[in-house]
Amino acid sequence: MAQELKIGKECCIANAGAISSLLLDALRTNRELLVDLNDIERIDTAGLQILMAAGKEAELLGAKLQYSVSGQIIDLMEELGVTTL
């Protein structure tokens, strides 16, 4: 069963370091991780980059990473031409 991790209301440049550390630490201690992004009220391209980087790190670690995403994140991804995290 996947460990669930809630990110909170903001995923942006202001808290990029903290979120990145949180995700990487969780990936190193859990082989399956579900990141809940449904409460996100504010996300920018830096936040999206963190999520994408976590996906690459999960691949390197052989971990399974899944996201539960809100409409705002999907809208931003479409706007930027990003198809997967």
Beta strands, then each sheet from edge to edge (+ up, - down):
strand 1: 3-6
strand 2: 10-11
strand 3: 32-36
strand 4: 42-43
strand 5: 64-68
sheet 1: 1+ 3+ 5+
sheet 2: 2+ 4+
end
